[in-house]
Amino acid sequence: MRTVSAGRFGSLYRFAARAFAALALACAALPVTAPVAHAERLKDLVQIQGVRDNPLIGYGLVVGLDGTGDQTMQTPFTTQTLANMLANLGISINNQQAGSNTSSSNALSSMQLKNVAAVMVTASLPAFARPGEAIDVTVSSLGNAKSLRGGTLLLTPLKGADGQVYALAQGNMAVGGAGASANGSKVQVNQLAAGRITGGAIVERSVPTTISQAGTMQLDLNDMDYDTTQRITAAINNAFGFGTAVALDGRTIQLRAPTDPAQQVQFMAQLQNLDVKPAQAAAKVILNARTGSIVMNQMVTLQSCAVAHGNLSVIVNTQPVVSQPGAFSNGQTVVAQQSQIALKQDNGALKLVTAGANLAEVVKALNALGATPADLMSILQAMKAAGALRADLEII
């Protein structure tokens, strides 16, 4: 068995201690870079001014329906549109003959079409779209068609706000709904009066898009915020040099961009991939009065307050009462209505709502009230008026 002397063991211990100390000093000398928390790409925060979609709209006909088209007696524009289309194709539906007083309007009114529906066609023309590209279109019924399922959209010109034709739409529709009816009973899932055609329109005219003028371009923030605008300006100047970006206001940033189109593409590609930590959003509570939904962001805080809220309900109960006359009185039996009205009001004792410095504490304090969403809307409005709710209320 090999033994180690105490002196040699002490030397090993001192050597290990010196090595550990040197390693600690080396680690302390390394630069520490804190990761950017919650950073977002610049392309998610801003839009390039001038790069936008353009809405298109058109009016057309859908054919091939299984008896679920427009009722022509109530939608005369459907038959008129069909007659105009057939006339352009060289087909006349005027049944007027020599010596007959039948007019073309009567001929139109006599047409009973169940497989045709008048529709509106909408689409969005993306930026930099070139002739020949395909875009998606949405087809919506304009008349009283029961369903557009299985229909085919006929050639429909799509116009822009200037009245010019920018695309032509045609194709078979895809309707996501389904339904059936028989003997007065009806069942339906989703919407049957609207459908979509993927790649159903061909671009015929492009929209000139200018993103740079005299070597400058502008960025528009999605949400106006002076702090976020300043952070984006600083990030761009750090990446491309001081003076590249100048903040004009709380939403607009002006850039000094290359004049060569090829260099502009490279510049914008690098620009959109910059990581920027946006400023915290303003505290806001959204109230949806139609659905009773309440949404609040993480910046909402609450001060201590006392809340009393009671429900008041009125119940009216009406029952028929039969009045039976006595025997041999020659009276008549009469049915009368007797109503009973009850007024009920729940107790609304004062309840202490504790202060909340974050969203979790605010939710916990509001849940302690035990109020319904409808009642909570009134409570939040009262808290805002009393200065206890540190947030902006927005009703949609």
matplotlib code that plots the C-alpha trace (Angstrom):
import matplotlib.pyplot as plt

x = [0.0, 1.5, 1.5, 1.5, 3.4, 1.7, 4.1, 3.3, -0.4, -0.2, 1.6, -1.1, -3.7, -2.0, -1.6, -5.4, -6.2, -4.0, -5.6, -9.1, -8.3, -6.8, -9.9, -12.2, -10.2, -10.3, -14.1, -14.5, -12.5, -14.8, -17.3, -20.8, -23.5, -27.1, -29.6, -32.2, -35.5, -38.7, -36.9, -38.9, -37.9, -38.2, -40.5, -43.1, -43.1, -43.1, -44.4, -42.6, -44.4, -45.7, -45.7, -49.3, -52.2, -54.9, -58.5, -60.3, -64.0, -66.2, -69.7, -70.4, -72.5, -72.1, -73.6, -74.0, -75.9, -78.1, -81.4, -80.1, -79.6, -81.4, -85.2, -85.5, -88.8, -87.2, -83.8, -84.4, -80.8, -79.7, -81.7, -80.7, -77.0, -77.5, -79.3, -76.5, -73.9, -75.7, -76.1, -72.3, -71.9, -74.3, -77.3, -80.6, -83.4, -85.9, -89.0, -90.6, -92.1, -93.8, -97.3, -96.6, -96.7, -94.4, -91.5, -88.0, -88.8, -91.6, -89.2, -86.8, -89.5, -90.5, -87.1, -87.1, -83.4, -82.6, -79.0, -77.6, -76.7, -75.5, -72.3, -69.8, -66.1, -63.4, -59.7, -56.5, -53.8, -50.5, -47.6, -45.2, -47.7, -47.0, -49.3, -49.8, -49.7, -52.6, -54.3, -57.1, -60.7, -63.7, -67.2, -70.3, -73.9, -75.7, -79.2, -81.3, -79.4, -79.6, -76.2, -73.2, -71.9, -70.7, -71.0, -68.6, -67.8, -67.9, -65.3, -65.5, -63.4, -62.0, -61.6, -59.6, -60.6, -59.7, -62.2, -59.4, -59.5, -56.5, -57.5, -59.9, -61.5, -63.0, -63.1, -64.8, -65.6, -64.9, -67.6, -66.8, -70.4, -72.9, -76.7, -79.8, -83.6, -86.7, -90.4, -89.8, -86.9, -83.5, -80.0, -76.9, -73.3, -71.2, -72.0, -73.2, -73.6, -69.9, -66.9, -63.3, -61.3, -57.6, -55.7, -59.0, -57.9, -55.1, -53.4, -53.7, -52.2, -49.6, -49.6, -46.5, -44.9, -42.3, -40.6, -37.7, -37.7, -34.5, -32.6, -34.9, -37.7, -40.0, -41.0, -44.4, -44.9, -47.9, -48.6, -47.7, -45.2, -42.4, -40.3, -40.4, -39.7, -36.6, -35.4, -35.8, -34.0, -31.1, -30.9, -30.8, -28.1, -26.0, -26.3, -25.8, -24.1, -25.2, -27.6, -29.2, -32.5, -34.2, -37.5, -39.9, -42.7, -44.0, -44.9, -42.7, -39.0, -37.1, -34.2, -31.3, -31.4, -29.3, -30.4, -29.5, -32.5, -30.3, -28.7, -32.1, -33.2, -30.1, -30.5, -34.2, -33.5, -30.9, -33.1, -36.1, -34.1, -32.9, -33.9, -35.6, -37.1, -40.3, -41.5, -44.2, -47.7, -50.0, -52.3, -55.6, -58.8, -61.0, -64.7, -66.9, -70.4, -71.9, -70.3, -69.5, -65.7, -63.2, -59.5, -56.7, -53.0, -50.2, -49.6, -53.0, -52.7, -55.3, -55.4, -57.1, -60.8, -64.2, -66.9, -70.6, -72.6, -76.0, -78.3, -81.9, -84.3, -88.1, -90.0, -93.5, -95.5, -98.9, -101.4, -104.8, -107.7, -111.1, -114.2, -117.0, -120.6, -123.0, -125.6, -128.8, -127.3, -127.3, -123.7, -120.8, -117.5, -114.7, -111.0, -109.0, -105.3, -103.8, -100.2, -97.8, -94.9, -91.9, -89.0, -85.7, -82.5, -79.3, -77.3, -74.5, -72.2, -69.0, -66.1, -62.5, -60.5, -56.8, -54.2, -52.6, -49.2, -49.4, -52.0, -52.2, -53.0, -55.6, -57.4, -57.3, -58.8, -61.6, -62.5, -62.9, -65.9, -67.8, -69.4, -70.5, -68.8, -71.7, -71.5, -67.8, -68.0, -70.0, -67.5, -64.5, -66.1, -66.8, -63.3, -61.9, -64.1, -62.9, -59.3, -58.6, -58.1, -54.8, -55.7, -57.6, -61.1, -62.0, -65.5, -65.8]
y = [0.0, 3.3, 6.2, 9.9, 12.2, 15.1, 17.6, 16.2, 16.3, 19.9, 20.8, 19.2, 21.1, 24.4, 23.6, 22.9, 26.1, 28.2, 26.6, 27.2, 30.8, 31.3, 29.8, 32.1, 35.2, 34.1, 33.6, 37.0, 38.7, 37.3, 39.9, 39.4, 40.2, 40.3, 38.9, 41.2, 40.1, 40.1, 41.6, 41.6, 41.8, 45.3, 43.8, 43.0, 46.6, 48.8, 49.1, 50.5, 53.6, 53.0, 49.1, 48.3, 46.1, 47.6, 46.4, 45.2, 44.7, 43.3, 42.1, 38.8, 35.7, 32.2, 29.4, 25.6, 25.8, 22.9, 24.9, 27.2, 30.3, 33.7, 33.9, 35.9, 37.4, 39.1, 39.8, 41.2, 42.4, 38.7, 38.1, 41.5, 40.7, 37.3, 38.8, 41.3, 38.6, 36.4, 39.4, 40.0, 36.4, 36.9, 35.2, 37.1, 36.1, 38.6, 36.5, 39.4, 38.4, 40.3, 41.4, 40.5, 43.0, 41.0, 43.2, 42.2, 43.1, 40.5, 38.0, 38.7, 38.4, 35.0, 33.6, 31.2, 30.6, 28.6, 27.8, 31.3, 33.8, 37.4, 37.9, 40.4, 39.4, 41.0, 40.6, 42.3, 43.2, 42.8, 45.2, 44.5, 42.2, 41.7, 40.8, 37.0, 36.4, 34.6, 36.1, 34.7, 36.0, 35.9, 35.5, 36.7, 36.4, 39.6, 38.4, 35.8, 32.6, 29.8, 28.4, 28.9, 25.4, 23.8, 27.0, 28.3, 32.0, 33.4, 35.8, 38.9, 42.0, 43.3, 47.1, 49.4, 52.7, 54.5, 52.4, 50.6, 46.8, 45.2, 41.5, 39.0, 36.4, 33.0, 29.5, 27.0, 28.0, 26.3, 26.8, 25.7, 25.5, 22.7, 22.4, 20.5, 21.2, 19.2, 19.7, 23.0, 21.8, 23.2, 22.6, 24.6, 24.7, 27.8, 30.2, 28.9, 32.3, 33.0, 31.1, 31.5, 30.7, 30.1, 31.7, 32.5, 35.9, 36.7, 40.1, 42.1, 45.4, 46.2, 49.2, 51.3, 51.2, 53.8, 53.3, 55.7, 59.3, 61.3, 58.7, 58.6, 56.3, 56.2, 53.6, 53.8, 52.1, 49.9, 51.5, 55.1, 55.2, 57.8, 55.4, 52.6, 55.1, 56.2, 52.7, 51.8, 54.9, 54.0, 50.4, 51.4, 54.0, 51.5, 49.0, 51.3, 54.4, 57.6, 59.7, 56.7, 57.1, 60.2, 60.1, 62.6, 62.0, 59.2, 57.0, 58.0, 57.3, 58.7, 56.6, 57.5, 54.6, 53.6, 54.8, 51.6, 49.2, 46.2, 47.8, 48.9, 45.2, 44.3, 47.3, 46.5, 42.8, 43.7, 46.4, 44.2, 41.5, 44.0, 43.0, 45.8, 45.7, 47.7, 49.8, 48.6, 49.2, 51.6, 50.0, 49.3, 47.4, 46.4, 45.9, 44.2, 45.2, 42.8, 39.6, 40.6, 39.9, 41.7, 41.8, 43.6, 43.7, 43.1, 46.8, 47.2, 48.0, 48.5, 50.6, 49.6, 50.5, 49.4, 48.1, 47.4, 45.9, 44.3, 42.7, 43.9, 41.6, 41.9, 38.7, 38.8, 35.6, 35.5, 32.6, 32.1, 32.0, 30.5, 32.2, 29.7, 31.1, 29.6, 27.1, 28.4, 31.9, 32.2, 33.4, 32.6, 31.0, 33.6, 33.1, 35.9, 36.6, 37.1, 38.5, 38.4, 40.7, 40.0, 42.4, 40.8, 42.6, 40.8, 42.1, 44.5, 44.8, 46.7, 44.5, 45.5, 45.2, 45.0, 46.8, 44.8, 45.6, 43.1, 41.4, 38.3, 40.3, 42.4, 39.3, 37.7, 40.9, 41.1, 37.4, 37.9, 40.1, 37.1, 39.4, 38.3, 39.8, 42.1, 43.4, 43.5, 46.0, 48.4, 47.9, 48.6, 51.8, 52.9, 52.0, 54.1, 57.1, 56.7, 56.7, 53.2, 51.6, 52.6, 51.8, 53.2, 51.8, 51.1, 49.8, 48.1]
z = [0.0, -1.1, 1.4, 0.7, 3.0, 4.6, 2.9, -0.5, 0.2, 1.2, -2.1, -4.1, -2.1, -2.7, -6.4, -6.8, -4.9, -7.2, -10.3, -9.1, -8.3, -11.7, -13.4, -11.3, -12.4, -16.1, -15.9, -14.2, -17.0, -19.7, -21.1, -20.0, -22.6, -21.3, -23.8, -25.1, -23.4, -25.4, -28.5, -31.7, -35.3, -36.9, -39.6, -36.9, -35.5, -38.6, -42.1, -45.1, -46.3, -49.9, -49.6, -49.1, -50.5, -52.7, -52.4, -55.5, -56.1, -58.8, -59.6, -61.3, -61.6, -60.1, -62.1, -61.6, -58.3, -57.3, -57.2, -54.5, -56.6, -56.5, -56.7, -59.9, -59.0, -56.0, -57.5, -61.0, -61.3, -61.6, -64.7, -66.1, -65.6, -67.2, -70.2, -70.7, -70.5, -73.0, -75.3, -75.2, -76.3, -79.2, -77.7, -77.5, -75.2, -76.6, -77.6, -79.4, -82.8, -85.6, -84.5, -80.8, -78.0, -75.7, -74.6, -73.5, -69.9, -69.9, -71.3, -68.5, -65.9, -67.2, -66.7, -63.7, -62.8, -59.8, -60.6, -61.0, -58.2, -58.3, -56.2, -55.2, -55.6, -53.5, -53.4, -52.3, -54.8, -52.9, -53.4, -56.3, -57.9, -61.6, -64.5, -64.7, -60.9, -59.2, -56.2, -54.0, -54.2, -51.9, -53.4, -51.5, -52.4, -53.2, -53.6, -51.7, -52.8, -50.3, -51.0, -53.3, -52.7, -55.9, -58.0, -60.6, -60.8, -64.4, -65.7, -63.5, -63.8, -60.6, -60.3, -58.0, -56.4, -59.7, -61.7, -63.7, -64.1, -62.3, -62.3, -63.8, -61.6, -62.5, -61.1, -58.9, -55.4, -52.1, -49.5, -45.9, -44.8, -45.1, -44.6, -45.4, -45.3, -45.7, -44.9, -43.2, -41.1, -41.7, -40.4, -41.3, -40.3, -40.9, -43.8, -47.2, -48.9, -49.2, -50.5, -51.6, -54.7, -54.1, -56.9, -58.6, -60.1, -62.6, -62.2, -65.5, -64.3, -61.7, -59.3, -59.4, -55.9, -54.9, -51.6, -52.0, -53.1, -53.4, -51.5, -48.5, -47.3, -44.3, -41.8, -40.1, -36.7, -36.2, -32.9, -32.1, -29.2, -28.7, -26.7, -29.3, -32.0, -30.2, -29.6, -33.3, -34.4, -32.1, -33.2, -36.9, -36.3, -34.3, -37.2, -40.2, -38.9, -37.2, -39.2, -41.1, -39.2, -38.0, -36.0, -37.4, -34.8, -32.6, -35.6, -38.6, -39.0, -42.0, -43.4, -45.7, -48.1, -51.1, -54.5, -56.3, -56.4, -55.8, -52.8, -51.5, -51.4, -49.4, -47.1, -46.4, -45.8, -43.1, -41.7, -41.2, -39.3, -36.6, -33.1, -31.1, -27.7, -27.9, -25.0, -22.6, -23.9, -22.1, -19.5, -21.2, -20.5, -23.4, -22.8, -25.5, -24.7, -27.2, -26.0, -22.4, -22.9, -20.8, -21.8, -20.0, -20.6, -18.2, -17.4, -15.6, -11.9, -9.2, -6.1, -2.8, -2.9, -1.5, -3.8, -3.1, -6.0, -5.7, -8.3, -8.7, -10.4, -11.1, -11.6, -13.2, -13.0, -14.8, -14.4, -15.9, -13.3, -14.2, -12.7, -12.5, -11.9, -9.4, -10.3, -11.9, -12.0, -15.8, -15.6, -18.0, -17.2, -17.6, -17.8, -16.3, -16.0, -12.5, -12.3, -9.4, -9.3, -7.0, -6.5, -5.4, -4.5, -3.5, -0.7, -1.8, 1.2, 0.9, 0.0, 0.2, -3.1, -2.3, -4.5, -7.3, -8.7, -11.5, -13.7, -11.6, -8.4, -10.3, -11.6, -8.1, -6.6, -9.1, -8.9, -5.2, -5.9, -7.4, -10.1, -13.5, -16.6, -17.2, -13.6, -13.8, -16.7, -14.4, -11.6, -13.7, -15.0, -11.5, -10.4, -13.3, -12.3, -8.7, -9.7, -8.4, -11.8, -13.4, -17.0, -20.0, -20.7, -24.3, -25.2, -28.5]

ax = plt.figure().add_subplot(projection="3d")
ax.plot(x, y, z, "-o")
ax.set_aspect("equal")
plt.show()
